[in-house]
Amino acid sequence: MVIMRKSVTRSVFGLVALVILTGCAGKVKQADYYTLNLPAPPDPPATENAHATLAIRQFRAPTYLRQGAIVYRTSPEQIDFYAYHRWAMDPRDFVTHSIIARLRASQAFARVQSYDGSRDVDYVLSGRLEKLEEVDYQGGVKVQVAISAEMTSITTGATVWSNAVSEIGDVNKHDVPAVVSEMDRTMQRAIEKLVTPLSAGWAASSLGAQSPK
């Protein structure tokens, strides 16, 4: 009888613990996911002037930007992460895809494609997303986006163009959706500033076959 009562007691405690754990699990906060809504440029008209072809590697980024969580800084030295606010897409991917779309629309190149390792293009563009973060230590809430890129010749390996930009945007309302909205606008400005000198310079060069001046 004593053994049976002990077994029943253990079973009751086990059921109580299970109920408590189940209740706690039901209250676990789910993460919210975000993406940048960078508008696609219009389809470019056919052009006969551009002859150079370009492949774009996936942009690189620091490890902390590849972990999925949206980043904020409370000082220049301290990086923090929103535990329940994450990117739905790798930030490197939406930067890469957006730059491909904009250079295709620029008409500066006869073909713009993702880099697949082949050498059937004239140039390769490589880049890095340096910063994509909320900044909380410069008075008010801001976001910062920084991107760099360079283009090299497949034939010679020489760098024929490079650029680096950094853009800061003000956030009027301190919540994550407002931060992401401002990141979207700031990213658009940064990408335009990054690629416009390339597309404009290359389109103005002799049939796109020489380096822009």
MDTraj code that builds the backbone (N, CA, C; nanometers):
import mdtraj as md
import numpy as np

residues = "MET VAL ILE MET ARG LYS SER VAL THR ARG SER VAL PHE GLY LEU VAL ALA LEU VAL ILE LEU THR GLY CYS ALA GLY LYS VAL LYS GLN ALA ASP TYR TYR THR LEU ASN LEU PRO ALA PRO PRO ASP PRO PRO ALA THR GLU ASN ALA HIS ALA THR LEU ALA ILE ARG GLN PHE ARG ALA PRO THR TYR LEU ARG GLN GLY ALA ILE VAL TYR ARG THR SER PRO GLU GLN ILE ASP PHE TYR ALA TYR HIS ARG TRP ALA MET ASP PRO ARG ASP PHE VAL THR HIS SER ILE ILE ALA ARG LEU ARG ALA SER GLN ALA PHE ALA ARG VAL GLN SER TYR ASP GLY SER ARG ASP VAL ASP TYR VAL LEU SER GLY ARG LEU GLU LYS LEU GLU GLU VAL ASP TYR GLN GLY GLY VAL LYS VAL GLN VAL ALA ILE SER ALA GLU MET THR SER ILE THR THR GLY ALA THR VAL TRP SER ASN ALA VAL SER GLU ILE GLY ASP VAL ASN LYS HIS ASP VAL PRO ALA VAL VAL SER GLU MET ASP ARG THR MET GLN ARG ALA ILE GLU LYS LEU VAL THR PRO LEU SER ALA GLY TRP ALA ALA SER SER LEU GLY ALA GLN SER PRO LYS".split()
xyz = np.array([
    [0.0830, -0.1209, 0.0000],
    [0.0000, 0.0000, 0.0000],
    [0.0866, 0.1261, 0.0000],
    [0.1956, 0.1220, 0.0790],
    [0.2854, 0.2382, 0.0843],
    [0.3466, 0.2639, -0.0512],
    [0.3905, 0.1547, -0.1173],
    [0.4526, 0.1681, -0.2509],
    [0.3519, 0.2241, -0.3487],
    [0.2276, 0.1767, -0.3412],
    [0.1236, 0.2241, -0.4345],
    [0.0959, 0.3725, -0.4121],
    [0.0892, 0.4165, -0.2814],
    [0.0636, 0.5584, -0.2555],
    [0.1767, 0.6448, -0.3088],
    [0.3021, 0.5969, -0.2954],
    [0.4157, 0.6716, -0.3483],
    [0.4074, 0.6845, -0.5000],
    [0.3658, 0.5768, -0.5662],
    [0.3541, 0.5797, -0.7121],
    [0.2464, 0.6774, -0.7552],
    [0.1319, 0.6756, -0.6839],
    [0.0238, 0.7676, -0.7165],
    [0.0696, 0.9118, -0.6955],
    [0.1418, 0.9351, -0.5851],
    [0.1903, 1.0707, -0.5561],
    [0.2834, 1.1194, -0.6653],
    [0.3766, 1.0333, -0.7086],
    [0.4687, 1.0715, -0.8160],
    [0.3923, 1.1006, -0.9443],
    [0.2889, 1.0223, -0.9730],
    [0.2097, 1.0433, -1.0941],
    [0.1377, 1.1768, -1.0896],
    [0.0814, 1.2126, -0.9714],
    [0.0112, 1.3400, -0.9576],
    [0.1077, 1.4562, -0.9785],
    [0.2261, 1.4491, -0.9146],
    [0.3260, 1.5555, -0.9330],
    [0.3681, 1.5665, -1.0789],
    [0.3816, 1.4511, -1.1446],
    [0.4201, 1.4518, -1.2858],
    [0.3158, 1.5202, -1.3715],
    [0.1868, 1.4929, -1.3442],
    [0.0793, 1.5571, -1.4206],
    [0.0759, 1.7072, -1.3959],
    [0.0947, 1.7482, -1.2695],
    [0.0959, 1.8912, -1.2373],
    [0.2091, 1.9610, -1.3104],
    [0.3281, 1.8985, -1.3097],
    [0.4427, 1.9584, -1.3792],
    [0.4157, 1.9693, -1.5282],
    [0.3534, 1.8671, -1.5860],
    [0.3223, 1.8693, -1.7287],
    [0.2250, 1.9820, -1.7629],
    [0.1233, 2.0001, -1.6754],
    [0.0264, 2.1079, -1.6977],
    [0.0957, 2.2431, -1.6912],
    [0.1860, 2.2618, -1.5938],
    [0.2574, 2.3890, -1.5797],
    [0.3442, 2.4154, -1.7014],
    [0.4192, 2.3134, -1.7453],
    [0.5065, 2.3303, -1.8619],
    [0.4258, 2.3593, -1.9866],
    [0.3113, 2.2935, -2.0025],
    [0.2263, 2.3165, -2.1192],
    [0.1739, 2.4587, -2.1200],
    [0.1328, 2.5075, -1.9996],
    [0.0841, 2.6445, -1.9904],
    [0.1919, 2.7447, -2.0236],
    [0.3137, 2.7203, -1.9767],
    [0.4250, 2.8112, -2.0073],
    [0.4566, 2.8108, -2.1557],
    [0.4555, 2.6913, -2.2150],
    [0.4858, 2.6811, -2.3579],
    [0.3831, 2.7564, -2.4405],
    [0.2587, 2.7576, -2.3945],
    [0.1552, 2.8279, -2.4690],
    [0.1724, 2.9781, -2.4666],
    [0.2538, 3.0303, -2.3735],
    [0.2740, 3.1739, -2.3618],
    [0.4048, 3.2198, -2.4256],
    [0.4779, 3.1298, -2.4906],
    [0.6045, 3.1674, -2.5540],
    [0.5781, 3.2675, -2.6659],
    [0.6507, 3.3787, -2.6654],
    [0.6329, 3.4837, -2.7664],
    [0.6883, 3.4373, -2.8999],
    [0.6112, 3.4581, -3.0043],
    [0.6545, 3.4228, -3.1381],
    [0.7271, 3.5415, -3.2010],
    [0.8288, 3.5118, -3.2798],
    [0.9058, 3.6173, -3.3458],
    [0.8255, 3.6805, -3.4594],
    [0.8469, 3.8097, -3.4800],
    [0.7919, 3.8800, -3.5952],
    [0.9010, 3.8879, -3.7014],
    [0.8603, 3.8723, -3.8274],
    [0.9575, 3.8712, -3.9376],
    [0.9312, 3.9888, -4.0307],
    [1.0396, 4.0467, -4.0835],
    [1.0321, 4.1665, -4.1665],
    [1.1181, 4.1481, -4.2914],
    [1.0864, 4.2261, -4.3923],
    [1.1711, 4.2335, -4.5109],
    [1.1696, 4.3759, -4.5618],
    [1.2691, 4.4120, -4.6399],
    [1.2712, 4.5437, -4.7017],
    [1.1940, 4.5374, -4.8324],
    [1.1085, 4.6348, -4.8526],
    [1.0235, 4.6382, -4.9711],
    [1.0846, 4.7334, -5.0737],
    [1.1980, 4.6939, -5.1287],
    [1.2658, 4.7786, -5.2259],
    [1.1944, 4.7675, -5.3598],
    [1.1402, 4.8778, -5.4116],
    [1.0623, 4.8687, -5.5355],
    [1.1486, 4.8299, -5.6543],
    [1.0939, 4.7471, -5.7401],
    [1.1663, 4.7065, -5.8603],
    [1.1622, 4.8185, -5.9626],
    [1.2733, 4.8462, -6.0291],
    [1.2712, 4.9474, -6.1351],
    [1.1932, 4.8963, -6.2546],
    [1.1466, 4.9852, -6.3423],
    [1.0729, 4.9399, -6.4602],
    [1.1611, 4.8588, -6.5538],
    [1.0979, 4.7708, -6.6314],
    [1.1741, 4.6928, -6.7286],
    [1.2416, 4.7865, -6.8277],
    [1.3707, 4.7655, -6.8543],
    [1.4405, 4.8553, -6.9458],
    [1.4015, 4.8284, -7.0901],
    [1.3973, 4.9334, -7.1743],
    [1.3758, 4.9102, -7.3167],
    [1.4987, 4.8463, -7.3792],
    [1.4797, 4.7876, -7.4933],
    [1.5922, 4.7244, -7.5628],
    [1.6948, 4.8307, -7.6002],
    [1.8212, 4.7952, -7.5874],
    [1.9279, 4.8887, -7.6241],
    [2.0296, 4.8178, -7.7113],
    [2.0850, 4.8904, -7.8062],
    [2.1866, 4.8333, -7.8943],
    [2.3249, 4.8886, -7.8652],
    [2.3346, 4.9841, -7.7723],
    [2.4623, 5.0501, -7.7480],
    [2.5518, 4.9752, -7.6502],
    [2.4923, 4.9080, -7.5530],
    [2.5723, 4.8414, -7.4500],
    [2.6201, 4.7061, -7.5001],
    [2.7480, 4.6787, -7.4764],
    [2.8044, 4.5506, -7.5200],
    [2.8703, 4.4740, -7.4048],
    [2.9130, 4.5431, -7.3003],
    [2.9780, 4.4761, -7.1881],
    [2.8767, 4.3961, -7.1072],
    [2.9213, 4.2832, -7.0535],
    [2.8346, 4.1976, -6.9716],
    [2.8893, 4.1936, -6.8289],
    [2.7989, 4.1794, -6.7338],
    [2.8344, 4.1921, -6.5930],
    [2.7678, 4.0828, -6.5105],
    [2.8450, 4.0218, -6.4209],
    [2.7906, 3.9262, -6.3236],
    [2.8105, 3.9834, -6.1833],
    [2.7141, 3.9612, -6.0963],
    [2.7176, 4.0176, -5.9616],
    [2.7204, 3.9044, -5.8592],
    [2.8249, 3.9025, -5.7787],
    [2.8346, 3.8053, -5.6703],
    [2.7364, 3.8417, -5.5593],
    [2.6979, 3.7401, -5.4804],
    [2.6190, 3.7715, -5.3615],
    [2.7007, 3.8630, -5.2712],
    [2.6380, 3.9704, -5.2247],
    [2.7074, 4.0631, -5.1367],
    [2.7446, 3.9946, -5.0062],
    [2.8586, 4.0311, -4.9535],
    [2.9026, 3.9810, -4.8242],
    [2.8498, 4.0721, -4.7133],
    [2.8659, 4.0290, -4.5881],
    [2.8223, 4.1094, -4.4729],
    [2.8923, 4.0569, -4.3489],
    [2.9078, 4.1411, -4.2465],
    [2.9634, 4.0925, -4.1203],
    [2.8771, 3.9807, -4.0623],
    [2.9394, 3.8968, -3.9821],
    [2.8683, 3.7820, -3.9246],
    [2.7433, 3.8242, -3.8487],
    [2.7504, 3.9329, -3.7738],
    [2.6349, 3.9718, -3.6917],
    [2.5144, 4.0126, -3.7744],
    [2.5355, 4.0542, -3.9004],
    [2.4224, 4.0866, -3.9870],
    [2.3640, 3.9633, -4.0544],
    [2.4318, 3.8510, -4.0430],
    [2.3842, 3.7287, -4.1078],
    [2.3110, 3.6363, -4.0110],
    [2.2912, 3.6794, -3.8875],
    [2.2303, 3.5929, -3.7864],
    [2.0789, 3.6009, -3.7840],
    [2.0208, 3.6914, -3.8611],
    [1.8757, 3.6948, -3.8738],
    [1.8060, 3.7994, -3.7910],
    [1.8593, 3.8328, -3.6748],
    [1.7940, 3.9297, -3.5872],
    [1.8227, 4.0725, -3.6336],
    [1.7253, 4.1624, -3.6155],
    [1.7460, 4.3035, -3.6472],
    [1.8395, 4.3634, -3.5413],
    [1.9332, 4.4436, -3.5874],
    [2.0433, 4.4913, -3.5036],
    [2.0193, 4.6344, -3.4585],
    [2.0561, 4.6639, -3.3337],
    [2.0595, 4.8024, -3.2880],
    [2.1852, 4.8248, -3.2047],
    [2.2298, 4.9499, -3.2021],
    [2.3486, 4.9876, -3.1257],
    [2.3111, 5.0928, -3.0215],
    [2.3584, 5.0725, -2.8995],
    [2.3408, 5.1723, -2.7946],
    [2.4693, 5.2528, -2.7736],
    [2.5762, 5.2151, -2.8413],
    [2.7023, 5.2886, -2.8424],
    [2.7794, 5.2415, -2.9646],
    [2.8833, 5.3141, -3.0053],
    [2.9601, 5.2688, -3.1223],
    [3.0222, 5.1311, -3.1032],
    [3.0467, 5.0927, -2.9787],
    [3.1150, 4.9660, -2.9526],
    [3.0213, 4.8497, -2.9232],
    [2.8935, 4.8773, -2.8920],
    [2.8034, 4.7716, -2.8445],
    [2.6976, 4.7385, -2.9482],
    [2.6916, 4.6106, -2.9863],
    [2.5921, 4.5605, -3.0808],
    [2.4913, 4.4764, -3.0047],
    [2.3613, 4.5057, -3.0230],
    [2.2550, 4.4282, -2.9597],
    [2.1567, 4.3805, -3.0663],
    [2.0745, 4.2841, -3.0286],
    [1.9812, 4.2226, -3.1222],
    [1.8410, 4.2194, -3.0623],
    [1.7412, 4.2456, -3.1468],
    [1.6023, 4.2270, -3.1050],
    [1.5732, 4.0766, -3.1042],
    [1.5347, 4.0260, -2.9867],
    [1.5149, 3.8817, -2.9737],
    [1.3985, 3.8307, -3.0571],
    [1.2930, 3.9120, -3.0740],
    [1.1715, 3.8641, -3.1402],
    [1.1396, 3.9406, -3.2688],
    [1.2388, 4.0068, -3.3242],
    [1.2200, 4.0791, -3.4506],
    [1.3343, 4.0401, -3.5435],
    [1.3007, 3.9690, -3.6512],
    [1.4020, 3.9074, -3.7347],
    [1.3749, 3.9358, -3.8820],
    [1.4790, 3.9218, -3.9641],
    [1.4636, 3.9354, -4.1086],
    [1.4088, 3.8063, -4.1679],
    [1.3127, 3.8197, -4.2581],
    [1.2569, 3.7026, -4.3258],
    [1.3501, 3.6533, -4.4357],
    [1.4384, 3.7412, -4.4834],
    [1.5333, 3.7067, -4.5891],
    [1.6715, 3.7526, -4.5461],
    [1.7723, 3.6772, -4.5850],
    [1.9098, 3.7181, -4.5592],
    [1.9322, 3.8573, -4.6187],
    [1.9744, 3.9558, -4.5388],
    [1.9946, 4.0910, -4.5928],
    [2.0860, 4.0951, -4.7142],
    [2.1813, 4.0035, -4.7218],
    [2.2702, 4.0006, -4.8391],
    [2.1919, 3.9740, -4.9664],
    [2.0866, 3.8938, -4.9552],
    [2.0094, 3.8573, -5.0743],
    [1.9282, 3.9740, -5.1263],
    [1.8566, 4.0479, -5.0366],
    [1.7759, 4.1548, -5.0940],
    [1.8612, 4.2703, -5.1444],
    [1.9808, 4.2910, -5.0899],
    [2.0710, 4.3912, -5.1468],
    [2.1207, 4.3461, -5.2840],
    [2.1636, 4.2217, -5.2941],
    [2.2147, 4.1694, -5.4213],
    [2.1080, 4.1746, -5.5291],
    [1.9879, 4.1261, -5.4997],
    [1.8808, 4.1218, -5.5996],
    [1.8404, 4.2626, -5.6429],
    [1.8389, 4.3564, -5.5488],
    [1.8007, 4.4927, -5.5832],
    [1.9047, 4.5575, -5.6747],
    [2.0314, 4.5344, -5.6485],
    [2.1355, 4.5931, -5.7328],
    [2.1350, 4.5309, -5.8714],
    [2.1109, 4.4016, -5.8804],
    [2.0977, 4.3378, -6.0121],
    [1.9853, 4.4033, -6.0906],
    [1.8697, 4.4225, -6.0264],
    [1.7544, 4.4813, -6.0953],
    [1.7839, 4.6233, -6.1420],
    [1.8513, 4.7017, -6.0588],
    [1.8779, 4.8407, -6.0963],
    [1.9809, 4.8512, -6.2075],
    [2.0807, 4.7668, -6.2067],
    [2.1792, 4.7723, -6.3150],
    [2.1216, 4.7187, -6.4454],
    [2.0297, 4.6230, -6.4374],
    [1.9608, 4.5796, -6.5590],
    [1.8787, 4.6944, -6.6175],
    [1.8112, 4.7687, -6.5298],
    [1.7258, 4.8775, -6.5761],
    [1.8059, 4.9969, -6.6278],
    [1.9326, 5.0046, -6.5918],
    [2.0129, 5.1201, -6.6318],
    [2.0499, 5.1197, -6.7791],
    [2.0427, 5.0039, -6.8451],
    [2.0799, 4.9877, -6.9858],
    [2.2291, 5.0069, -7.0097],
    [2.3085, 5.0149, -6.9046],
    [2.4517, 5.0372, -6.9215],
    [2.5252, 4.9118, -6.9659],
    [2.4632, 4.7943, -6.9449],
    [2.5279, 4.6678, -6.9790],
    [2.4349, 4.5856, -7.0679],
    [2.4962, 4.5094, -7.1566],
    [2.4167, 4.4246, -7.2450],
    [2.3494, 4.3120, -7.1673],
    [2.4135, 4.2661, -7.0603],
    [2.3551, 4.1596, -6.9773],
    [2.4054, 4.1758, -6.8350],
    [2.3137, 4.1624, -6.7405],
    [2.3477, 4.1638, -6.5981],
    [2.2882, 4.0390, -6.5364],
    [2.3694, 3.9602, -6.4662],
    [2.3221, 3.8329, -6.4122],
    [2.3885, 3.8050, -6.2783],
    [2.3340, 3.7068, -6.2075],
    [2.3987, 3.6597, -6.0853],
    [2.5258, 3.5839, -6.1227],
    [2.6266, 3.5990, -6.0402],
    [2.7536, 3.5308, -6.0673],
    [2.7409, 3.3825, -6.0351],
    [2.7748, 3.2973, -6.1321],
    [2.7667, 3.1528, -6.1108],
    [2.9024, 3.0844, -6.1228],
    [3.0083, 3.1633, -6.1262],
    [3.1423, 3.1066, -6.1352],
    [3.1961, 3.0958, -6.2762],
    [3.1112, 3.1140, -6.3748],
    [3.1575, 3.1021, -6.5130],
    [3.2298, 3.2298, -6.5542],
    [3.3058, 3.2216, -6.6630],
    [3.3846, 3.3345, -6.7102],
    [3.3309, 3.3889, -6.8428],
    [3.2024, 3.3681, -6.8691],
    [3.1463, 3.4154, -6.9961],
    [3.0887, 3.5564, -6.9842],
    [3.1461, 3.6378, -6.8928],
    [3.1084, 3.7785, -6.8794],
    [3.2357, 3.8614, -6.8847],
    [3.2191, 3.9907, -6.9037],
    [3.3351, 4.0793, -6.9105],
    [3.3803, 4.1268, -6.7725],
    [3.2838, 4.1480, -6.6830],
    [3.3167, 4.2049, -6.5531],
    [3.2383, 4.1340, -6.4425],
    [3.2948, 4.1399, -6.3223],
    [3.2293, 4.0857, -6.2034],
    [3.2244, 4.1949, -6.0976],
    [3.1056, 4.2152, -6.0395],
    [3.0875, 4.3120, -5.9332],
    [3.0752, 4.2387, -5.8001],
    [3.1598, 4.2770, -5.7057],
    [3.1565, 4.2202, -5.5708],
    [3.1274, 4.3324, -5.4719],
    [3.0542, 4.3014, -5.3656],
    [3.0199, 4.4072, -5.2714],
    [3.0024, 4.3568, -5.1302],
    [2.9804, 4.4498, -5.0417],
    [2.9655, 4.4168, -4.8998],
    [2.8640, 4.5110, -4.8360],
    [2.7681, 4.4515, -4.7676],
    [2.6758, 4.5283, -4.6833],
    [2.7463, 4.5512, -4.5510],
    [2.7927, 4.6738, -4.5303],
    [2.8737, 4.7032, -4.4120],
    [2.7883, 4.7245, -4.2875],
    [2.6748, 4.7948, -4.3033],
    [2.5896, 4.8258, -4.1882],
    [2.4433, 4.8246, -4.2297],
    [2.3607, 4.7719, -4.1428],
    [2.2146, 4.7784, -4.1548],
    [2.1615, 4.7694, -4.0127],
    [2.1473, 4.8844, -3.9480],
    [2.1219, 4.8808, -3.8041],
    [2.0529, 5.0068, -3.7535],
    [1.9853, 4.9903, -3.6417],
    [1.9283, 5.1031, -3.5678],
    [2.0380, 5.1639, -3.4814],
    [2.0397, 5.2964, -3.4743],
    [2.1408, 5.3674, -3.3958],
    [2.0700, 5.4494, -3.2886],
    [2.1018, 5.4217, -3.1617],
    [2.0307, 5.4833, -3.0499],
    [2.1178, 5.5749, -2.9647],
    [2.2343, 5.6152, -3.0132],
    [2.3247, 5.6904, -2.9273],
    [2.3643, 5.8269, -2.9848],
    [2.3036, 5.8691, -3.0935],
    [2.3421, 5.9962, -3.1558],
    [2.2337, 6.1032, -3.1406],
    [2.1494, 6.0896, -3.0418],
    [2.0399, 6.1837, -3.0231],
    [1.9205, 6.1432, -3.1064],
    [1.8176, 6.0894, -3.0443],
    [1.7037, 6.0364, -3.1187],
    [1.7355, 5.8977, -3.1713],
    [1.6403, 5.8433, -3.2467],
    [1.6566, 5.7101, -3.3046],
    [1.6828, 5.7265, -3.4538],
    [1.7879, 5.6624, -3.5022],
    [1.8250, 5.6700, -3.6433],
    [1.8511, 5.5300, -3.6955],
    [1.8648, 5.5186, -3.8268],
    [1.9123, 5.3945, -3.8872],
    [2.0308, 5.4301, -3.9758],
    [2.1213, 5.3343, -3.9909],
    [2.2370, 5.3544, -4.0781],
    [2.2520, 5.2360, -4.1725],
    [2.2739, 5.2682, -4.2984],
    [2.3002, 5.1686, -4.4019],
    [2.4307, 5.2071, -4.4698],
    [2.5234, 5.1141, -4.4796],
    [2.6503, 5.1375, -4.5482],
    [2.6786, 5.0210, -4.6417],
    [2.7146, 5.0516, -4.7655],
    [2.7412, 4.9501, -4.8680],
    [2.8660, 4.9904, -4.9457],
    [2.9459, 4.8919, -4.9846],
    [3.0603, 4.9162, -5.0715],
    [3.0608, 4.8122, -5.1831],
    [3.1245, 4.8464, -5.2951],
    [3.1301, 4.7535, -5.4076],
    [3.2477, 4.7881, -5.4965],
    [3.2927, 4.6901, -5.5727],
    [3.3959, 4.7122, -5.6731],
    [3.3721, 4.6197, -5.7912],
    [3.4148, 4.6643, -5.9090],
    [3.3979, 4.5857, -6.0308],
    [3.5356, 4.5540, -6.0882],
    [3.5556, 4.4288, -6.1223],
    [3.6840, 4.3862, -6.1765],
    [3.6663, 4.3261, -6.3152],
    [3.7717, 4.3348, -6.3934],
    [3.7727, 4.2774, -6.5272],
    [3.8038, 4.1285, -6.5191],
    [3.7250, 4.0467, -6.5846],
    [3.7508, 3.9026, -6.5895],
    [3.8834, 3.8749, -6.6601],
    [3.9129, 3.9518, -6.7615],
    [4.0321, 3.9276, -6.8434],
    [4.1607, 3.9598, -6.7681],
    [4.1644, 4.0758, -6.7031],
    [4.2885, 4.1207, -6.6406],
    [4.2902, 4.1074, -6.4887],
    [4.1743, 4.0964, -6.4272],
    [4.1665, 4.0932, -6.2819],
    [4.1796, 4.2298, -6.2174],
    [4.1924, 4.3332, -6.2983],
    [4.2090, 4.4686, -6.2453],
    [4.0759, 4.5261, -6.1989],
    [4.0807, 4.6057, -6.0938],
    [3.9621, 4.6777, -6.0480],
    [3.9409, 4.7991, -6.1375],
    [3.8237, 4.8074, -6.2013],
    [3.7965, 4.9163, -6.2944],
    [3.6986, 5.0192, -6.2376],
    [3.6387, 4.9872, -6.1231],
    [3.5442, 5.0802, -6.0597],
    [3.5233, 5.0373, -5.9161],
    [3.5050, 5.1356, -5.8270],
    [3.4710, 5.1046, -5.6875],
    [3.3957, 5.2236, -5.6292],
    [3.3179, 5.1954, -5.5258],
    [3.2409, 5.3008, -5.4599],
    [3.1999, 5.2517, -5.3219],
    [3.1788, 5.3445, -5.2307],
    [3.1304, 5.3126, -5.0960],
    [3.0398, 5.4257, -5.0508],
    [2.9269, 5.3915, -4.9918],
    [2.8304, 5.4921, -4.9478],
    [2.7812, 5.4585, -4.8079],
    [2.7397, 5.5622, -4.7372],
    [2.6788, 5.5457, -4.6055],
    [2.5648, 5.6455, -4.5946],
    [2.4474, 5.5972, -4.5566],
    [2.3286, 5.6810, -4.5449],
    [2.2690, 5.6660, -4.4053],
    [2.2194, 5.7752, -4.3509],
    [2.1543, 5.7751, -4.2189],
    [2.0134, 5.8314, -4.2334],
    [1.9168, 5.7673, -4.1704],
    [1.7787, 5.8129, -4.1724],
    [1.7245, 5.8299, -4.0320],
    [1.6356, 5.9276, -4.0131],
    [1.5740, 5.9539, -3.8826],
    [1.4456, 5.8733, -3.8671],
    [1.4261, 5.8158, -3.7484],
    [1.3059, 5.7385, -3.7169],
    [1.2167, 5.8250, -3.6285],
    [1.0944, 5.8519, -3.6727],
    [1.0052, 5.9400, -3.5984],
    [0.9347, 5.8710, -3.4822],
    [0.9188, 5.7401, -3.4940],
    [0.8474, 5.6653, -3.3906],
    [0.9326, 5.5462, -3.3509],
    [0.9590, 5.5324, -3.2207],
    [1.0514, 5.4280, -3.1773],
    [0.9780, 5.2959, -3.1553],
    [0.9475, 5.2288, -3.2645],
    [0.9060, 5.0891, -3.2587],
    [0.9681, 5.0203, -3.3799],
    [0.9734, 4.8870, -3.3756],
    [1.0471, 4.8144, -3.4788],
    [0.9876, 4.8327, -3.6178],
    [0.8542, 4.8275, -3.6377],
    [0.8021, 4.8525, -3.7730],
    [0.8452, 4.9880, -3.8288],
    [0.8488, 5.0921, -3.7450],
    [0.8941, 5.2236, -3.7921],
    [1.0423, 5.2213, -3.8261],
    [1.1199, 5.1492, -3.7477],
    [1.2632, 5.1358, -3.7763],
    [1.2842, 5.0663, -3.9103],
    [1.2107, 4.9584, -3.9346],
    [1.2251, 4.8842, -4.0599],
    [1.1815, 4.9700, -4.1794],
    [1.0742, 5.0469, -4.1631],
    [1.0294, 5.1356, -4.2712],
    [1.1377, 5.2366, -4.3080],
    [1.2047, 5.2906, -4.2067],
    [1.3118, 5.3866, -4.2351],
    [1.4343, 5.3167, -4.2932],
    [1.4612, 5.1940, -4.2501],
    [1.5683, 5.1162, -4.3125],
    [1.5410, 5.0965, -4.4607],
    [1.4148, 5.0731, -4.4939],
    [1.3747, 5.0549, -4.6334],
    [1.4082, 5.1803, -4.7157],
    [1.3663, 5.2965, -4.6661],
    [1.3923, 5.4204, -4.7384],
    [1.5420, 5.4511, -4.7457],
    [1.6114, 5.4267, -4.6354],
    [1.7548, 5.4561, -4.6329],
    [1.8318, 5.3609, -4.7233],
    [1.7899, 5.2345, -4.7273],
    [1.8537, 5.1378, -4.8163],
    [1.8348, 5.1779, -4.9628],
    [1.7156, 5.2245, -4.9984],
    [1.6918, 5.2689, -5.1358],
    [1.7870, 5.3812, -5.1744],
    [1.8028, 5.4790, -5.0855],
    [1.8942, 5.5898, -5.1148],
    [2.0375, 5.5408, -5.1284],
    [2.0778, 5.4501, -5.0400],
    [2.2156, 5.4003, -5.0432],
    [2.2442, 5.3249, -5.1729],
    [2.1507, 5.2406, -5.2148],
    [2.1718, 5.1635, -5.3377],
    [2.1778, 5.2560, -5.4584],
    [2.0901, 5.3572, -5.4629],
    [2.0929, 5.4515, -5.5745],
    [2.2262, 5.5259, -5.5794],
    [2.2747, 5.5708, -5.4644],
    [2.4024, 5.6414, -5.4609],
    [2.5185, 5.5501, -5.4978],
    [2.5062, 5.4219, -5.4645],
    [2.6136, 5.3278, -5.4949],
    [2.6239, 5.3006, -5.6445],
    [2.5107, 5.2696, -5.7094],
    [2.5169, 5.2204, -5.8472],
    [2.5000, 5.3289, -5.9532],
    [2.4442, 5.4447, -5.9185],
    [2.4238, 5.5477, -6.0210],
    [2.5542, 5.5920, -6.0870],
    [2.6623, 5.6167, -6.0116],
    [2.7871, 5.6538, -6.0804],
    [2.8372, 5.5447, -6.1753],
    [2.8155, 5.4185, -6.1386],
    [2.8582, 5.3096, -6.2261],
    [2.7769, 5.3054, -6.3530],
    [2.6450, 5.3030, -6.3397],
    [2.5606, 5.2911, -6.4587],
    [2.5722, 5.4142, -6.5480],
    [2.5776, 5.5334, -6.4872],
    [2.5870, 5.6553, -6.5672],
    [2.7216, 5.6640, -6.6370],
    [2.8282, 5.6336, -6.5655],
    [2.9612, 5.6401, -6.6246],
    [2.9824, 5.5369, -6.7326],
    [2.9303, 5.4167, -6.7086],
    [2.9507, 5.3112, -6.8065],
    [2.8675, 5.3353, -6.9320],
    [2.7452, 5.3855, -6.9145],
    [2.6606, 5.4148, -7.0299],
    [2.7215, 5.5263, -7.1140],
    [2.7918, 5.6199, -7.0505],
    [2.8499, 5.7329, -7.1231],
    [2.9822, 5.6968, -7.1908],
    [3.0434, 5.5846, -7.1515],
    [3.1693, 5.5460, -7.2125],
    [3.1439, 5.4907, -7.3532],
    [3.2476, 5.4650, -7.4236],
    [3.2346, 5.4253, -7.5649],
    [3.1717, 5.2869, -7.5759],
    [3.0416, 5.2837, -7.6022],
    [2.9656, 5.1619, -7.6230],
    [2.9752, 5.0675, -7.5039],
    [3.0016, 5.1224, -7.3856],
    [3.0113, 5.0387, -7.2663],
    [3.1317, 4.9481, -7.2672],
    [3.2272, 4.9708, -7.3553],
    [3.3407, 4.8789, -7.3678],
    [3.4646, 4.9278, -7.2952],
    [3.4617, 5.0506, -7.2446],
    [3.5764, 5.1039, -7.1734],
    [3.5356, 5.1426, -7.0325],
    [3.6336, 5.1590, -6.9463],
    [3.6041, 5.1994, -6.8099],
    [3.5487, 5.3418, -6.8092],
    [3.4480, 5.3694, -6.7256],
    [3.3963, 5.5049, -6.7165],
    [3.5013, 5.5986, -6.6599],
    [3.4997, 5.7229, -6.7045],
    [3.5988, 5.8198, -6.6576],
    [3.5559, 5.8769, -6.5243],
])
top = md.Topology()
chain = top.add_chain()
for i, resn in enumerate(residues, 1):
    res = top.add_residue(resn, chain, resSeq=i)
    for name in ("N", "CA", "C"):
        top.add_atom(name, md.element.get_by_symbol(name[0]), res)
traj = md.Trajectory(xyz[None], top)
